[in-house]
Amino acid sequence: MLKLIPIAASALLLAACGGLSKQMEEPKDSDRSLVYGYVDMEDGPCPLDWFNMKQVLPKVEEPYWGFRTADGAFYAEYIPLGSFQLWSFGGAKTFGNTFWTFKFPQQLPGLRIEKPGLYFVGSFRMKDEGNFFKSKYDIDLADKPTEREVIEKILPYAKGTEWDDWLRRRLKELK
């Protein structure tokens, strides 16, 4: 079980992670991978508006990678070779203009990308473990949606790119 700590999101963090269109782009480098997954925020305090991952190896000056989001799915088609940790995710609740950020704990061994390809990091489900007086959220791994269902959610955003072919081939493998 992953423990999450809600913290207030700064405008800088939201600016760095937000603003990505849903449409994927052609890979600019042949060593790039598409990483994707899903967070069910139904029991959370907000929708999934942003998700990011931290590159831990090789060390780089700017280690955070922002993801695109669509209907609970998160995806980034420009991830380089290296080792990564799921870092944080969150969203905004329009009523009261409240921003939520949840941080993942360190994962061992994390995600290691040694060759370009597709990497499904899983599905997660937010749980509300708080009460009326105090918010408390946690996240668990989830069986649903499956990798196939997540690909079906993000496939329209790959149209016209090389990723469209990669994802369609993966769907055939998952039958």
N, C-alpha and C positions, 0 to 999 in steps of 0.2 A: 504494500500500500504506500502511495506517495503522500507525504504531508505537504500541505500548501499553506503559505502565509499570505493573507491578503494585505496589500500595502497600497497607498495612494499612488497613482501613476502620475509622473511629472509630465508637463507639456512636452519637454524634450524627448522623453521616451516615446510618447505617442506619435510625435512627429517623425521620429526615426523608424518606427515600426508600421505606422499607418501610411495611407496614401498610395499603396500599391493597387494597381488595377487588378481585376480578376483574371484577365487574359494573360496566358503564358507567352513567352517570347522564345524565338529560336535560340538554341545554345550558342553563346559567343565563343565558346572554348570546347574542344572535343572531350575534355576531362571533367565536364560538369554532369551532375546527377539531379534527378527529380526525387525529392523526399516528400512524403505525404502521410497524412493520418487524419484523425478525427477526434474532436472533443464534444461530447454531449453535455451541453450547458443547461439542459432543461431544469435541473434542480439548483443551478448556480444563480448568482445575483444579476447576471447580464448575459447577452449573447456573446459568442466568440467573435471579437473584432480584430484581434491580432495574436500572433504566435511568433516566438523566436527561439533560436538555437544558438549555442555558443561553441565556437571552434576552439578546441583545446590543444590539438596538434595538427600540423605544425603551428607554432606560435605565430600570430599575425597581429598587426597593429590594430585592426578593427575586427574583433572576433565574433561579433553578433550578426546573425543572419535573420532578417525579417521574412516572414512568410505571407503569402496571399491567403485569404480566407473566403469561404463561400458555404453558407448553410451548415456550419459546424466543421467542415473539412478545412484543413490547412495544407498548403503545398508551396514548394519553392523549387524552381527548375534550374537554378543557377548555383547549386552547392558544389564546392570543389572537393577534391580528394582530401582526406584527413580524418581526424577523430572529433566527435561532437557530443555535446550534452544537450538534452532538452532543457531549455533555460526558463522561459516564462511565457505566460499568455494572459489574456484578459479582454476587457471590453468596457463599454460605457452603457450606463442605464440612463435613458433619456429623462425619466422622471427624477428630478433633483440634480440632474447633470453630474452623476457620480461615476467615477472611473475606478475600475477594479483591476488589480494586477496580482497574479498568482505565480509564485516561483517554485519550480521543481527542485527537489533535493538533488544532490549529486548522484549520478547513476554509474554503476560499475557494470560492465565496461563502457557503456555509452554506445554511440553509433559510430562504427568505423567504416568509412567509404574508401575502399582500396582500388576500385575500378568504376568507371562511369556506368550508370544504370538507374533503375527504379528502386527506391527503398521505402517500404511501408513500415512506419514506426509504431503502428497500432492504433487502436481506438481506446478512448478513455471516457469516463463518465464522472461528472461532478456530483458530489453528494453534499447536501445541506445537513450538517450535524449540529447546528446551533439551535437557538431558541429565540423567542420574541425579544429578549433583552440583549443577546449577543450573537453576532454572526460567526459561524465557524464552518469552513468548507474543507473538503478533502476530495481526493480523486482516486479512482480505482481503474484498473485495466478493464476493458469491456469486450464482450464477444461480438457486439454489434455496434456500428455497422461493420461488415466484413471488408476485407481488402477490395473485393469485387465491387461492393456497394460504394465505397469511397472513390474508386476509380470512376464509376458511373457518375458520381457527383462532379468530379473535376474534369472529366473528358470534354465537355462543351468548351471549356476555357483553353483547351489545347488545340482546337481546330486551326488548321493551316500551319501547324508547326511540326517539326520532327517528333515532338513528344506525343502527338496524336497517334502516330504509327506505333511507337513504343507501348503506349497504354493499350491500344487495341490488341497488340500481340500478347500482352500480359493478361488481358481479359480472356483470350482464347486458352491460355495456359491454365487459368483458374476454373474452367468449365468442369 
